[in-house]
Structures are given as structure tokens and as C-alpha cells.
Amino acid sequence: MTSAEGAPPPAGDNQHPAFELVALHKEFGGYAAVKRAHLRVRPGSFYGLVGPNGAGKTTLLSMAVGLQRPDEGRARVFGIDVWEEPERAKELMGVLPDGLAMPEQLTGRELLTYLGRLRGLDRDTVDARADELLAVLELTGDVERTLILDYSTGMRKKIGLATALLHGPRLLVLDEPFEAVDPVSAVVLKGILNRFVASGGSVVLSSHVMALVEQLCDTVAVMAKGQVVVEGPVAEVRGGKTLEETFVELVGHHTGGEKGLSWLSR
């Protein structure tokens, strides 16, 4: 990837999957949030992970990128084990966690400068990439002088994506990147991600929005109750229906909202 999205991604082995999760398992107080889940993302894929609230998507991705240690299982990025060789693995990954915590008293540019230097990029490279990322993500002008403390949720998503792209990764792992993003900004983000994939990068994206996954992704996994219940090309998984219809069939349809509350009827 080049230009606003950064320099060419680091070298890696395309003989391995871009992202491979093997029997990842996590329990909290005896409750299995993720149950020996498997995923396999080929290089150059735009991969969607969908599931209802509480399905275990965020826990799965947190373990997969090295933010939360699994009880069992492995996570690999281009064949590199995330937990055995974290520095090598993280050079290849750009991560946008859900609810990303940021230094509140920095501006967006200051955050990019700090993280870029922390990753070992020289000052000129950091400045050039920050210029392009802030411009493409429409975080310049008056916004550039705004502290992250005063960012909207959508602005936080955009600067979070900028931090994920800054070092020129080969794989992006994004947890709900379009949540609370306005339609105009969403178009910009989609363009950046499509360009990233077109230039050889791989993206793993979790979302509740089935139409978004259908539009962007070539492969999808449906997760429910801590397990991956189906995985494959989007067209095969949906089987002639919309992805939303297939999703509802797979995870179960609840009709509680159609009953009761008679006092609301007129």
C-alpha cells in the first residue's frame, strides 16, 4: 500500500494464511465466551465476521491480535505466532479494537506522531504519513487542533483507523470500524479499505451491519454463542438469500418484540 495509507507493507510469507486462528478458547468464571474457534483468512481477502451481541466476536479478535491471552489455542499472522513472536506479528498488523482507549490530551496529529515514533519510524516519515492520513480522513483544519478528549465517536473511529494504517501493515483487524460513523465519512473509509485490499493487503472486519459486509467482503464467518457456525465466500454462505436472512436463520429468530407491550397499542 502506498500514498495516504502508508508505505508498502512489510514483507511476509504469502504461502501462509494472512490470519489463522486455531482452537482459540476463553472462559470467564466458568463461562466460555469463545469455544475453540477456528478462522482462516487468505492473503488479499476482505473478510467479514458477524454475529449477535454476546457472540464472542470482540473476545475472539482481542485474543487473535495479542490484547487478551487465550486459555487455549493459537493465532498466527502470515505464519507468525502472535503470542510467541508478538513484535514480528504486530509489525504486520494494524488493529482497531472496539472501544479503543486513547490519550485524551493529545490532538490527532500528536497521537500519530507519538505512535509512529514509538514504532521506530523516523520523524520525516511520520510527518508525511500523518499529513496524508489526516487529509484523507478529513481531520484537518480546526479539527486538527482539537484534543481527542473532544472527539466525537465517529472521529475516534477515523483517528483509530489512521493509527492502524500508520506503519504500513499487511493485515488490518478492525472491530466495528463503521459504528457511529456518518454516511459521508463511511464512504471515505470504504474507499481506503478497498484500496488497501486492491494493493495486496488483507482486512478482517467485524460488524453488525449485514448490508455493509455484503458490500465490502468476499468472505464471511458467522459467530454465535462463542462458536463459528459457518465460514466461506459470501455468496455461498447466503445461499441465494440476503446475508441478513441467512444470519437470522443461523443464529435463531426471537419474536419477543412482537408480543406483549399491549399498552403501546392504539
NORQUIJO-V754045 format. One record per residue. N is the residue number from 1. RES is the residue in three letters. SS is DSSP state (H for helix, E for strand, C for the rest). Layout:
# NORQUIJO-V754045
n={N | N}
res={RES | RES}
ss={SS | SS}
This chain:
# NORQUIJO-V754045
n={1 | 2 | 3 | 4 | 5 | 6 | 7 | 8 | 9 | 10 | 11 | 12 | 13 | 14 | 15 | 16 | 17 | 18 | 19 | 20 | 21 | 22 | 23 | 24 | 25 | 26 | 27 | 28 | 29 | 30 | 31 | 32 | 33 | 34 | 35 | 36 | 37 | 38 | 39 | 40 | 41 | 42 | 43 | 44 | 45 | 46 | 47 | 48 | 49 | 50 | 51 | 52 | 53 | 54 | 55 | 56 | 57 | 58 | 59 | 60 | 61 | 62 | 63 | 64 | 65 | 66 | 67 | 68 | 69 | 70 | 71 | 72 | 73 | 74 | 75 | 76 | 77 | 78 | 79 | 80 | 81 | 82 | 83 | 84 | 85 | 86 | 87 | 88 | 89 | 90 | 91 | 92 | 93 | 94 | 95 | 96 | 97 | 98 | 99 | 100 | 101 | 102 | 103 | 104 | 105 | 106 | 107 | 108 | 109 | 110 | 111 | 112 | 113 | 114 | 115 | 116 | 117 | 118 | 119 | 120 | 121 | 122 | 123 | 124 | 125 | 126 | 127 | 128 | 129 | 130 | 131 | 132 | 133 | 134 | 135 | 136 | 137 | 138 | 139 | 140 | 141 | 142 | 143 | 144 | 145 | 146 | 147 | 148 | 149 | 150 | 151 | 152 | 153 | 154 | 155 | 156 | 157 | 158 | 159 | 160 | 161 | 162 | 163 | 164 | 165 | 166 | 167 | 168 | 169 | 170 | 171 | 172 | 173 | 174 | 175 | 176 | 177 | 178 | 179 | 180 | 181 | 182 | 183 | 184 | 185 | 186 | 187 | 188 | 189 | 190 | 191 | 192 | 193 | 194 | 195 | 196 | 197 | 198 | 199 | 200 | 201 | 202 | 203 | 204 | 205 | 206 | 207 | 208 | 209 | 210 | 211 | 212 | 213 | 214 | 215 | 216 | 217 | 218 | 219 | 220 | 221 | 222 | 223 | 224 | 225 | 226 | 227 | 228 | 229 | 230 | 231 | 232 | 233 | 234 | 235 | 236 | 237 | 238 | 239 | 240 | 241 | 242 | 243 | 244 | 245 | 246 | 247 | 248 | 249 | 250 | 251 | 252 | 253 | 254 | 255 | 256 | 257 | 258 | 259 | 260 | 261 | 262 | 263 | 264 | 265 | 266}
res={MET | THR | SER | ALA | GLU | GLY | ALA | PRO | PRO | PRO | ALA | GLY | ASP | ASN | GLN | HIS | PRO | ALA | PHE | GLU | LEU | VAL | ALA | LEU | HIS | LYS | GLU | PHE | GLY | GLY | TYR | ALA | ALA | VAL | LYS | ARG | ALA | HIS | LEU | ARG | VAL | ARG | PRO | GLY | SER | PHE | TYR | GLY | LEU | VAL | GLY | PRO | ASN | GLY | ALA | GLY | LYS | THR | THR | LEU | LEU | SER | MET | ALA | VAL | GLY | LEU | GLN | ARG | PRO | ASP | GLU | GLY | ARG | ALA | ARG | VAL | PHE | GLY | ILE | ASP | VAL | TRP | GLU | GLU | PRO | GLU | ARG | ALA | LYS | GLU | LEU | MET | GLY | VAL | LEU | PRO | ASP | GLY | LEU | ALA | MET | PRO | GLU | GLN | LEU | THR | GLY | ARG | GLU | LEU | LEU | THR | TYR | LEU | GLY | ARG | LEU | ARG | GLY | LEU | ASP | ARG | ASP | THR | VAL | ASP | ALA | ARG | ALA | ASP | GLU | LEU | LEU | ALA | VAL | LEU | GLU | LEU | THR | GLY | ASP | VAL | GLU | ARG | THR | LEU | ILE | LEU | ASP | TYR | SER | THR | GLY | MET | ARG | LYS | LYS | ILE | GLY | LEU | ALA | THR | ALA | LEU | LEU | HIS | GLY | PRO | ARG | LEU | LEU | VAL | LEU | ASP | GLU | PRO | PHE | GLU | ALA | VAL | ASP | PRO | VAL | SER | ALA | VAL | VAL | LEU | LYS | GLY | ILE | LEU | ASN | ARG | PHE | VAL | ALA | SER | GLY | GLY | SER | VAL | VAL | LEU | SER | SER | HIS | VAL | MET | ALA | LEU | VAL | GLU | GLN | LEU | CYS | ASP | THR | VAL | ALA | VAL | MET | ALA | LYS | GLY | GLN | VAL | VAL | VAL | GLU | GLY | PRO | VAL | ALA | GLU | VAL | ARG | GLY | GLY | LYS | THR | LEU | GLU | GLU | THR | PHE | VAL | GLU | LEU | VAL | GLY | HIS | HIS | THR | GLY | GLY | GLU | LYS | GLY | LEU | SER | TRP | LEU | SER | ARG}
ss={C | C | H | H | H | C | C | C | C | C | C | C | C | C | C | C | C | C | E | E | E | E | E | E | E | E | E | E | C | C | E | E | E | E | E | E | E | E | E | E | E | C | C | C | C | E | E | E | E | E | E | C | C | C | C | C | H | H | H | H | H | H | H | H | C | C | C | C | C | C | C | E | E | E | E | E | E | C | C | E | E | C | C | C | C | H | H | H | H | H | H | H | E | E | E | E | C | C | C | C | C | C | C | C | C | C | E | H | H | H | H | H | H | H | H | H | H | H | C | C | C | C | H | H | H | H | H | H | H | H | H | H | H | H | H | H | C | C | C | C | H | H | H | H | H | C | E | H | H | H | C | C | H | H | H | H | H | H | H | H | H | H | H | H | H | C | C | C | C | C | E | E | E | E | E | C | C | C | C | C | C | C | H | H | H | H | H | H | H | H | H | H | H | H | H | H | H | H | C | C | C | E | E | E | E | E | E | C | C | H | H | H | H | H | H | H | C | C | E | E | E | E | E | E | C | C | E | E | E | E | E | E | E | H | H | H | H | H | C | C | C | C | H | H | H | H | H | H | H | H | H | C | C | C | C | H | H | H | C | C | C | H | H | H | C | C}
